[in-house]
C-alpha cells in the first residue's frame, strides 16, 4: 500500500508508476483503492463505475479496469452530501454525518461497507499479484480511525507492506513523516516498511543527510527521493490545478475554453487537447476570456441544474450565447450537453428542489433527470467518418430532441459545424473527432500534425516508470515484498 502523510502528496502517481514497473518486471499487478472520493469517474467494460485514478492505474498495469479495484466511490454533490457508488452502482445520496455514522437511514452501515471492500480486495488478490493499494489523505487522522475503510484498517486486513509517501515541496517533511508514524498504534506502525519522499526540486544529493536523519528517527528506510516530475504527464484526478493554466489567447493555435463549472466532473476528457500542439486549452468562468476563445466547451457536471443557475448568475451563459451567435464553436459533454438544450426537467427532485430550468437553447433537446444512472462503454462512428471511435457514458437523465433540423450522434446531437452535444466521455480521445473540430482553423494553425493520444499515454507511463525506478532502491523494495524487514544501521 502506498499511503500518505496527507492529501495531494502524490500517492496516485506513485501507485501508477509501480503498476507499470511491476508489469515491466513480469508480474501481473492490479490497483486497489477501497474508497475514493472524486468527480472524475470511468465506466468499466461491464458498464459499472469506478474512480478515474484506478482506471488510469489499471491502464498502466496493462489490465482491464474492474469495480473490485475501487469498490466504494463517493461523488460529492455539495460540501455536505455525496452520491455513494458501491461495486459500480449508485446506492443513494448521503449527508456526510449520515455516511460516517454507524448506521444510515438507507440501511447501509460501516460494517456492511467494510465487508464489501474486503471482499473486493480478496477477489482482486486471487487474480493479480501484487495488488498495488492506495490510501486516501493522511493515515494519521486519529479522529477518523474507527470509521476508516481505506487506510490502515484496510492495510491491517490485507497485511499489506505500507510505503509512506510524503510531499517535500509543501515543507515540513520531517514532522509530517515522523508525526504520521508516531501517531499510529504499534500494530499499525509495524506495517510501515518504507518511506518515499516525493516532489523534490533541485539536486537530490543535497537531501542525503536528511534522508539519513529520517531513517534514524523513524527506523524505516527511505526507499526513494523522487524529483518533481514536470515533464511527465499522467491524468490527474483532482481539479485543483485547472485554473492555474494560462488563459491568454495564443496566436497560431486554436484557443479552446473549457467553462469552469463549480461542480465540474470528468475534466480528464480534455487532457488530449492540453497535449495537442495545435491547441491552447484553458479553464475559465470569466466572460471576456471565454468570448476570446475559438471553441467553447461545456464540461460534465455533478449538479447540472445548480451549475446552470450559476452560469446565468455570473453572465457566462450570455457570453456563450453571444459567442455562438458570432459563429464560435460550442460543444457540450454530458452535463454540458444537457445545459445546451432548451430545458432541464427534474420532476423527481434527483438533483434538488428546482423542477424546471431553462437551458441555453443551442440544441433542440430537452432533458429529464431520473434516478437511473447509465454507465456503459461504447464503440461508435462520428458523423460520416469511417474511423472506429471509443468512449463511455456516465450520466443520470434522458435527453430527447424537440424538433428536427440536426443530426443524431451516438449519445448526442449534432446541429451544425458550430454546435454539438454528447453524453460520450472520452470522445475527444479519438483523433478523427479532434481533427474535425480543428479543420475550420487549418489555415491559422502552425502545427499540422495529428496527435496520437493513446501512444502518448503509453509513452508517459514508460517515462514515469523509468524515472521512478531510477530514484528508487528497487532491491530493498523487492526484499520487503518477499517478507524481509530491512535493518537501519
N, C-alpha and C positions, 0 to 999 in steps of 0.2 A: 504494500500500500504506500502510495505517495501522499503523505498527509502534510498539512500546512501549519505554520505559525500564525497565519491569518488569511484573509481573503486576498485574491489577486496577487499571490506570491509566485504564481506560475505552475501550479500543480498540474493543470490540464495539459500544458505544453510539455512538461517533463514526462507525464504519463504517455503522451502521444509519441515522444521521442523513443521511449523504451518499448512501446508496442512495435515500432519499426525495427529497433535494434534486435529485439528477441526474434522477430521474423527473419531478419537477415542472418541471425546466428542459427537458424534451422529449427527454432521452436514454433509452437502454434499458439501464440498469445491471444488474449481477448481482453478488452477493457471492462471494468465494472465500477459503477458508482451507485451505491444503494439508493441515495436520494439526491436529486439535483433540483435546483431552483433556477429556472431560465425561461425566457420567452422564445428563445431560439430552439425549435424542435425539428424532428425529422421523422419521415414515415419509413417504417421497416418494410422489407419485401412482403410481409404478411399483412400490411396495411394497418399497423399499430404505431404508436407514437413514443419516441424517446427523446432525450436531450440531444441537441446537435453535437455537443462535445464528444459524446460517446460514439456517435455515428462517424465523426472525424477520426477518433482513435481506432475504431474498427477498420476504417479505410486504411489507416496507417499500418494496421496489423494484417491487412490483406484478407479479412474475413467479412461475411455479410453481417450487418448490424441486426440486433435482436433485442427484444424488450428485457430479456434477462440481464443485459448489460446496464440497464438503467430502469429498474422495476418501479421506482417511485419518482414521479416528476411533478413539481409544483410550478404552476404557471400563474404569476401574480396578476390579479385583476385590478388591484389598488394597493395602497400601502398596508391594508389590513386583511385583505382576502385573497385567496388563491384557488384556482381550479386544481384539483388533485387528480392526477393521472396515474392509475395503478395497473401495472402489467400492460401498458399501452392503451388503456381505455379510461376515459374520464369517469370518475365516480361521484363528482359533485363539487360545489364551491364551498369553501370553509373559511371562517374567520380564524386568524392566527391563534387567538386564545382558545378557540374551539379545537383547532387541529392539534395544538400542543398539549391539550388536556388528555386525561386518561381515557375518556370515552366521549365521542361526539353524538349529537342528536341523530346523525345519519347512520349510526351503528358501527362506524369504524373505530378501532381502538389502537393504541400504540402497540399492544401485544399482537394484534392481527397484522398490522403493518410490518412489525419486526419479523413475524413468521414469514410473510410474503417475500421480504427482501432476502432473508436467509435461504429460503427455498430457491429463489432465483440464482443466488450465488452457487448453491450446490449443483444446480443443473448446468451452470456455466463451467464450473470446475470439473465436471465429469466429461466435458467435451474439449476443453482447452488447457494448455499448460505453457507458461504460467498465466494466471489471471492477474492482470495489472489493475489494481484497485486504486481509486482516487477518493480522497477525503473531501470535506467541504468546509470552507472557512478555517477557523482555528480549532485544533483538537483540544485546546485547554479552556474552553468555555465552561467553567465548572458549574455554572448555574443551569446549564443545559444537559449535564451528564446523564441524569435519569431519563431524559427524553431522547437521547442520542440514538440514531439509527444508522448513521453514515460514517462516523469517525471511529473512535477507539472501541466502542461496543461491537462494531462490525469487525474490526481487526481482531478483537478477542475471540469472537465467534469463529472467524476463519483461521485463527492462529497465524496471522499474516506477519511477515517481516515488514516493519514500518520504517520508511525512509522519510525523515522530516525535511521539508522544503522551506527555506527562509529567503526573504527578499532583502538583499543588502542595499538595494538602491533607495529604499524608503528610509534607511537609517535604523539604528537601534538593533542591529542583527544579533549582538551578543546577548542582550537582555531578552529578545524575543525567543531565541533558541533555548537558552538556559532556563528562562522562566516557564516556557512551554513544557519542557521536560520535567522540571521540578514540581509543577502543578499536577502532574499525573500521579495516580496512586501506584504503588510498587508493581502490581501485577500488569498494569498497562505500560509502565516505564520500561519493563523488561523487553517489550516488543520493539522498542526503538533501536534499530540496528545500524542506522547510518544517518548522515546529515548531508543535504545538498544546499550549498549557498548559491542562490540564483541572482541573475541580473547584475553582475559585477561590471563596472565600467573601468577601463584602463588596463594597466599592467597587472595581471593576476598574481604574478610573483610577489607583488607588494603585500599580498594578504597571507603569505606563508606563515608569518608569526601569528597572525590572527587565527589561522586555521589550527595551529598547534594549541593555542590558548583555549579554543572552543573544545577541542578534543580532551584536553586535560580537565576542564571544568565539568564536562558532561560525561566523560568516559565513553564516548561514542565517536567512531571515526567519521571524519568529513570525507565523503566519497567523491565529491566534486565541488569545484567552484566554477560555475557556468557564467560565461560572459553575457552581457545584454545583447541578445541576438537582434540586430537592427535590420539585417538584410535577408532574414528568413521569415517567410510569411505563411502562417497557418491560420485557418479560420478562427476568429475569436467568438466567444460565447457572450461576453458582456458588451454592452453598448456604451461604456464609459468614455471611450476614446473617439466616438464618432464625430462629435462636434469640434474636435481638435484639428480636423483635416482642413487644408487651405480652401477658402471659399472664393478666392479671386478667380474670375474668368481667365482662361488661358488661350492665347491665340494659337492657331494651328492644331487645336484639339476640339473634340465635341464636348461641350460643357454640360454635364448631367447633374441635376439637383435632385437628391432624394429628400422628400419632405420629412423633417424631423418631428415625428409624432411623439406624444407623451408616452403612449403605450406601444411603441414600435416593437415589432416582432420579426423574426427571421430576416434580419438585415444582412445575413450572410448571402442572401440572394444577389447581393451587389458586389461581392468580393471579386468576381470575374471582371467587372467593369473597372474596379480600382487597379487591377493589374494590366489592363489593356492599354497599351501605349498610345492608342488613338484617342483615349478618353481622359478627361479630367472630371472626377466624381467628387461631389461634396454633399454634406448633410446640412440642412438649414430650415428654419421656420421664419426667416427674415424675408419679407415680401419683395424688397428690392433685389436681393441676391437671387431669389427664385425666378424673378422675371428676366434676369440676365442669362439664364440657362437656355440651352438649345433643346434639351429634353428634360421634362419634369416627371419624376416617378413618385407615386403614392404607394408606400410600402404596406406590408401587413401590419395589423393592429390586434392587440388582445381585447381592446374595448373600442369597437368601431364607432358606435354612436357617440361615446364620450369624446373621442378624437375628432369626429365630425363637428361636434359642438364647439370644440376648441379652435378648429380651423376657421369657423365663421367668426368667432370672437376676436381672433388675432389678425384677421384680414388675409390670411393665406388662401382661403377659399376664393376670395375675389381676385387675388393675384393669379391663381391658377386659371380661372375663367378668362381673365384678360389675356394671359399667355396663349391659351387655346384659341381664343378669338383672333390672335395675331398670327396663327399658323404654327405655333410651337407644338412639339410632340408631347403628349401627356399619356402616361401609362399607369395603370393601377394593378397591383398584385394582391390577391387575397382581400384583406380588409380594404385596401386601396381601391380594388375593383368594385367592392360594394359601395364605397363612397362616390364613385364616378357615376352611379346610376341616378335615377330620378328620385327614389326614396328608399329608406331602410325601415322596415316594419319589425316590431318586436312585441307582438301581442301576448306572448307568454312570459315576458319580462326576463328573458335569458340574460341580457346584459344589465338590466336595471329598470327604472320606473318609466323611462321615456318609451312610449309605444310607437311613435312615428317620427322620423327625422328626414326632412328633405335632403337629397343628395346634391351633387354638383350638376346633375342632368347632362353630363357629357356623353353618356351612353343611354340608349333606350332600354334600360333594365330596371327591375325592382327586386329588392332582396327582402326575404322574410327570415328572421332569425328563428332557429329551432334548437332544442336541446340535443339533437342528434349530431355528433361530430363525424365528418367524413375524413378518413385518413387512408390514403392509397398512393402507391407508386404507379406511374403511367408512362407508357410509350406512345408517342403521337407524332404527327407531322404538322409543321407550322405552315399555314396557308397552303400554297401550291408547291412548296419546295419538296423535293424527293427525300431529303435527309431524314433519317430516323432520329427523333428527339426523345429526351427523357426528363421527367420531373416528378413532383409529388404534391398531393393536396393534403392540407390540414386546415379544416375550417368548419365553423358552425353556421348554418344558414343556407338557403337555396336562392339562386338568382335566376330570374326569367326575363325574357325580352317582352317589352310592351308594344312594340311595333316593328315592322320590317325596315330595312334600309341599310343594314350592315351585313357582316359575315360572321358566322359562328366559328369560334376556335374550340378545340378541346378544353373544356372547363373555362370558357371565356367568350369574349365577343370583340370582334374587330370592326370598327366603324369606318375608318379610312386610314390614309397614310400617317395621320397625325394623332390617332387616338385608338387605344385598345385596352382591354382589361382582361385579367385571367386569374383563376384560382391556383395556377400552376407555379408552385415554388420551384426554384431551380431552372426556370425556363431560360434564363439568361446564361446558364452554363452551356447552352447549345450554340455553337458558333454561327449557325445559319440565322438564328434569331438576332444575335448582336449585329451580324453583317447587314441584315435587313434594316435594323434601326439606324445604322450609321451610313447606309447607302446614300441618303439625300445630302450628306455632308462630304461626299467623296472629294470634291474639288477644294475644300478648305482644310482637309486633314492631311498633315505632312506625312504621318506614318500610315502605310497602306497594308501592313502585314496582318493577316488574321491571327487571332490569339487562341492557342490551344490550351484551354484551362485544365483539362484532365492531365495532360503531360506536365503542365506547370506544377500541379499539386503533387504529382509523384516526385518531381524534382525537389520540391521543398521538403517533403518527408525524408528523402535521402540526405539532403543537406543538413536537416535538423538532427538526424541520427548520427551522421558523421561528426558534426560539431560537438554533440553531447558525448559521444564515445571518446573524442579526443581529450576532453577535460575530466573524464570520469575514471576512477580506479575500478576498471571492469573486473579485474581478477578478484578484488575484495568483494565486489558486489556478487559475483557468481559463487564465491565461497560462502557468503551469507545465505544465498538461496539453496545451497547444498546443506545448510544446517549448522554451519560453523559460526561461532561468535568471535569476532576479531578482538584482539587484546591491544589496549592502549598502553604504550610504554612511557 
